[in-house]
Amino acid sequence: MYIDFVLFPRMPHYPTPAIRIVVSCDAERYFAVDITGARDASYIRGCIFNKLNIPEDEQSHYSIFQSEIGTFGIGAALSDDMLINLCRQYGDPSGSLKFFVSPYHDKPSVIYRPRRTPEGRRPCEPHAFSCESDDKSSAVIRLTASKLMV
């Protein structure tokens, strides 16, 4: 059977550009979240909460705010429409768009401390560092946390 390719031209395939956002729950540690191909806000929220180890049964108690590095939330908590529109409009491969997650809908400056996952990870838990001087010319920095997460 002969198919005329003039009638059915091959459409060029363009790869979907990567879209990454950056999220924090303490305005100190930030995590890149890949949301490439996200079609709705619930998918984006799920990716954010998963990255921050917020259990599924508790996710409805948290709000997402637009943010900048070193700041808590800016403005009001984002609705689903606002979240998806921001990601579509400003999301890019380098993570220029930043969000802050808070357990309160009207208080973006409250820091969330997620509980440990089964693997013992708690990405927003501060690492304990101590700096001790062995002699006058050098200082030894000792990591007292059990793991450093990437």
N, C-alpha and C positions, 0 to 999 in steps of 0.2 A: 504494500500500500504506500503510495507516494503522498507526502504531505507538503504542500506548498509553503515554504518558509517566508514567502513574500506576504502571505495572508496572516501568518503568525510569527511576526518577527520576535527574536529573543530580546527580552528586556534586560538591560544591564543590571547586574546585581551589585548594589552598593552596600558594604558592611555597615551595620549600625554603629555609629560612633559611641565610644564608651562615655558613660555619664557617672561621675563619682561625686558624692557629697561628703561632707565632713561633719561628724557629730560628736557631742560631748555631753557629759552629765555633771561636770564639775568646773568647766571653763579653764581647765589646766591640761587635761589629757584629751587628745582628739583622735578619732578613729575614722579612717576612710571607709565609705560604704559604696559598693558598686550597685547602682540601680539601673544599669543599662537595660533597655527594653521594658521598663516599668510602664504599665498601661493605666494604673490607677493608684490612688493615694494609699489604699490599704496595703498594697504590695510594698510601697516605700516605707510606710510605718512599720510593717513587719520586719523589713531589712534593718531599719534603725534599732528597733527594740531587740532584735536578735543579736546585733553587734554589741549592744550594751548589756546583754544577759538579763533582760527584763522578761520574766516568765509570762507566757501567753495569757494566763488567767488574771494577771495584774495589769496588762497593757492598757486596758480601758481607763485606768486611773491616772495615766500620764499624758502630758501635753507636750507638743513640739513647738518650739519658738525659733524664729529666725535669729541668727547670732553672728558674731564676728569673733575672731581669735581674741581671747582674754576677756570676753564679756559674757554675761549671762544672756538671757533672752532679750530680744529687741521687740517691743510692741506686744500685741496680744497673741494668745495661742493661735496656731494655724488651723483653720478648718481643712477638710479634705480638699476642697476646691482650691484653696490658697496654696496648699502644699504641692499639689500636682502642677499647678500653674507656675509656681516658683521653680520647680525642678525642670519643667519643660523649657522655661524661658531662660534661666540662668545656670542650669546644670551644665557641667563641662568635664572633660577628661582630667583636669587638674584639681578638681575639688574646690573650686572658688566659692561655692555655696555652702554655708555652714549653718548648723542647727544645734539648739540646746534642748535637752529633754529634762522636764521637771515633773515631780509628782503632784504639783499643784497647777490648776488651770489659770490662776491669776497671780502666781508668784514665781516668775521664772528664775529668781535668784536663789531658790532653795536647791541645795545640792542633793542629788540622789546617790545613795550608796547601795548598789545592787548586791544581792546575796550571792554566795558562791555557787558556781555551776558544779555538776558532778565531777568535772576535771579539777576543781579547786580554783578555777580562774575567777577573778573579779576585776574586770578591766578598769573600773573607775576607782579602785582602792589605791590609795597612795602607797608608793614604795618607800620603805624606810631606808634612808641613807645615813651613814655617819662618817664624819671626816676626822681622822686622827693624825697627829703629826708624830712620825717615828723619829725624826731628828729635825733640826732647825731648817734644813735646806729642802726638805720634801714633805709632802703630805700624802697619806695613803687614804684613798676613798674606798670604803668597804660597803658593799651592797649587803644589807641585812635582810632584804626580802628574799624569799625562797625562789622566786622565778621572776624573770623580766619578760613581759609579754610584748610581742611585736604586733 
